[in-house]
Every structure is written in structure tokens, then in C-alpha cells.
Amino acid sequence: VLAGEADVVQTITYQTVAANPNGRELAAYEWPGGKELWKTSLPGDVDERLIAVKDDQIYALAKGAGMLGMELRTGKCLWTNSSEELQADFTVPPSKQLGDFLFSQPGMMAVDDTLVLRARWAKSTTVLSRADGKRLWRKAYGGGYRGIQFVAYNGQILGCGNTPLDLHTGAATNGPRFASSGCGPTTAVPGYLITCFGAVSDAQTGKSIRGADIKSPCDIGSLVSEGVMIT
């Protein structure tokens, strides 16, 4: 659980967002039962989208401190990447610089043994090692109007320009064609890519399976469970 001050509601064109989507009080609880395992105050505020959990670790980019890798069971800090460049890339600029239409926030995901960070205003995608927080690569992603419109699939990153990139090196590689539509993310499932508007394509051949004919909520996209696509 990440907690901070009460939300300050900010109404902008087309959306209502929190003007302060961050906190620094972090706690872990057992499930089921609700037993508190640990509670701590982080050394800086963490944006609600710059925190991730995978396997037995939890990761957070704390303002003024850097990326933290912590033990999920105890909260013990295992490593810190205090790179000023990393913090500068993913510090949220004033709202007016982001534009009212399709308000953007930073994003981080833990995939395989990496952490992938991206934001609309950041000129580069950054990938860190989950083992020690060291930067694996940092590379301009070739534009795009939303930071969330990319996906990690089969050891590659799709959507950072027209060419798939190797997840661990950032080098251009052969791979499936990225598919996207609308204002939301593309969902990757074994063998298929699904856009926010419901278009499904074969991840290997790029062949269209079904056309775009729906409208999922912005920033949400589609979910797949038991072979059923839910939008």
C-alpha cells in the first residue's frame, strides 16, 4: 500500500485527475488475513505509476533519492540507483505543459528481469536491471503521443519507433509489428496483440484477426482471461 496526502482533484478538458498522485508511506500486508508485515517512510515522494512488484521484490522511484529495490517480505532496501538523469527524465512537469487533451503520466513495468520506464515528455525509454538497479540502456523511442502505448513481448519492446528493440540491450531486432489504436495501451497475450479499440493481430505474422470496432476506456485497454477478451 502506497499512501500520501488526500487527493487534490484537478478538472481538465475530457478528464478529472489528481494534482498530487503520489505518496511516501509504504506498507505491506499479508493476504488473506491483513497482517501488517512492515511499514516505512520512503526518502521521497513516489508517483502512483512509478511503483511495481514482481516476484519477491518491490520497486519505486522516489523523488530526490532514486530508484529503490526492496525486499517485499521485509521492506529492506537491497539497492538504490540515485542517477540524477533517471530522476530528471521521469519527474512529472507542470500540468499545463502536458496539455489538457489526453493527460499523460509516467509509467513503469517490471518484466522478466528488467524495469522499463517511459513517459510522454521523456525523450527516451530507460531500462534497468531488477537485480541491482543498474541501467541496461537508454534510448530515444522515436516519438508517439502517449507514454503508455508500447508493450514488452517475448524479450522485446514494441512501440519504441517502427523497429522492435531487444529488451536487455535496446538494439534493433527482428520481431512482430506493433499494433495500436486510439488512446489506450496495447495488450500482449501469447500469440496475439490487442489494441485499445479491439483490433487483434497475430504477433508473429502481423495478420489481422479482427478489426477495431469497440472503444475501451482511455488508459485501460483490454483484458484477456480464459480465452475471452473483455473490454
N, C-alpha and C positions, 0 to 999 in steps of 0.2 A: 504494500500500500504506500503510495506517494501522496503526501498531504502538504498543503500550504495555506495561504490566506484565502478568505472567501472570494469567490469569483467576482470580478468586476465585469458586468455584461456590457458588450460593445456591439451596437447595431450598425451594420454597414450594408451596402447595396446587396441584395439577394441572400444575405446570411446574417446570423447572430453568433458572435464568437465571444470568448473570454479575452479580456485585455491583459490578463495576468495568468496564463495557463502553465503555471509552474509551482514547485514546492521544494522543500529540502528535508522534510521529516519523512523518514523511510522506515517501514516496519514489515516484518514477515510473520505470517500466522500459519499454523498447521491447518490442513483441510482433510477430512472434516474435523470438527471439534472447536476450532477457533483459538487454540492455544497460541499465545504470543511467543515466538521464538527469539526475536530480538527487535530492538528499536534504536534508531540512531538519528542524529542530525548531520546531514551531509555538509561538506565545506562550502557549498554554493548552491544556488537555485538550479533545478533541473526542469527543463521544458517537458511537458507531459508526453511528447512524442520522442524524446531522446533518452528513453529508458527501455531496456529489453531484458528478457530472461531466456536462457537456454541451458538445458542440462542442469548442472549443479552450480551455475554462476548467474549473477545479476550484473548488469552494466548500466552506467548512467554518465551523461556528460554534464558535469557540474560547473556552473559559471565561475570563472576565476580559479578553478582547480584543475580541470581537465577531465579526460575520460577515466572512470573508475571501474575496475573489475573486482567484484566482491564475491565472497563465498555465500551462496544462497542460504545455507543452513545456519550460519553463524553471523553473517554480516561483516565478517573480517575482510578488510581490503587487501587483495592479493597483489594488485599492481595499479599504477597511475601513469597515464600518458598526459603530461602537462603542456603539450605543444600549444604555443600561442597561436600558431597558424590554424590548427584544428578548431580552437575556440573562436577565432575570428571568422572562419568560414561559416560556422553554424550558430552564431549569435543572431537572434531574430532582430531585424531592423524595425524602425518605427512603422506602424500600420499604414500610414499614408504612403510609404514607399512601396508597399506591396500591391497597392491598388485594391479598390473595393470589389471588383469583379473576380470571383474565384479566389478568395483569400487563401494564402498558402502558408503552411507551417513546415518546419523541418521534419525529416523522417529518418529513423534508424531501424535496421533489422539485423537480427543475429541469424546467419545462415551458414550451415556447415561449420567451419572453424574460423569464420570471419564476422566482422561487424561492418555493415555497409551504411554510409551516411550520405544523405543528399537533401538539398533544399532548392527551391526555385531561384533564390537570389544567389546561392553559392555557385561559382563558376565551375567548380569541379566536384566530381564524385570522389569520396575518400573511403578506402577500405583498410581496416585494421585487423590485426591478428587477435583472436579471442584468448590465445594462450598468454600473451604478455602485453597486449595493447599497442605494440609497435606498428607503425604504418607500413602496409604492404605496397600500396600505391595511391596516387592522387592524380586525377586526370580530368581534363575538360570533357564534359559529356555531350557537347555538340548542340546545346540549346534545348528547346522543349518548354512548354508554358506551365508545366506543373511538376513539382519535385517528386510526386508520388508515382508518376507514370513511367515506371520501369519495373523490371522483375528479375529475380535470380532464378535460373533454371538449369539444372544439370551441369553445375560447375561453371556457369557463365552468367554474365549480366546482359540483359536485353533491354534496349531502350536508351542507352547512352550513345546517341547517334545512330547511324544506319548499320553499323557493324557490331556483332556480338563481341564482348570482351571476356577474357579469361578472369574468373572470379579472384584468383590469387595473384595474378601479375598485372592485370589491366591491359594485356596485349590483345590486339585484334585477332580474332579466331573465326573459324567457320562454325556456323550454328544456325538455328532456326530464325526465321524472320519475325521480328517483333510485331505484335498486333495490338492496336489500341483504338479507342474511340471515346469521344465525349470527355467528361470532366473527372472521371474516376479511374481507379487503378485497374490494371490487367491482372487476372488471376491465373496462376500456373498450376496445373494438376498433371499427373503423369500422362504424357502424350498429347496434351491439349493446352491451348492458350485461350482465355475467355475475356473479352473486353467488357467495359462497364455497360455497354449497350447491348450485350448479349451475343455478339458475334463470336463464333467458336471456330478455331482453325487447328489443323494438325501441326503439332510443334516441330515435326521433322520435315515435312514437305511444304508447309505453308498453305496447303489446300484448305479452302473454306468448307466447313461442315454445316454451318448455319449462318444466316445473315443477321445483321444488327436490327432488332425490331422492338427493343424494350428500353426503358430508362431507369437505371438504378440510381439511388441517391448519390450525389457527388461525394467523393472520398470513401465510398463504401465498396462499390463494385459487386461482384457475385460471389456466392459461397457454393461449394460443392460438397455433398455428403451422400454416401451410399449410392453414387452414380446419378444423383439428381442435382440439377443446377437450380439454386434458389436465388432470386433477385429481388 
